[in-house]
């Protein structure tokens, strides 16, 4: 039996170094990923995306997750957790690997793989949630690269999501 993996791939209209900064700096992540980000780019450093930053601690989004590994401008892996609406597994961690490859000087292929899925029925719901959520995140990255930072008061919604 193979490892269950959620895989996504896009082409971002930006140089590889810019796409790397978008994934690895708090300021740039806030332009497409979440309204607030806390990133400390080092092994074991924070990789928190606060989708609801005004909510109480533990209800803000991807909190308490850490960077697992990275190769500058090529690969980033980090822990991830289920959103607050899945409290029974929220403390269990999955992990995400983001791989970047220059296609041209101005275009970067982004491959995202989400791994570490549990086997309980609630994990099926979480898998379906992230199958859609990563399409939104990656669509927003493309939009940000082409159009500029998101307006979190009225965030871009990729077609079909």
Beta strands, then each sheet from edge to edge (+ up, - down):
strand 1: 6-12
strand 2: 36-39
strand 3: 47-50
strand 4: 61-62
strand 5: 67-71
strand 6: 75-81
strand 7: 93-104
strand 8: 107-115
sheet 1: 1+ 8- 7+ 6- 5+
sheet 2: 2+ 3- 4+
end
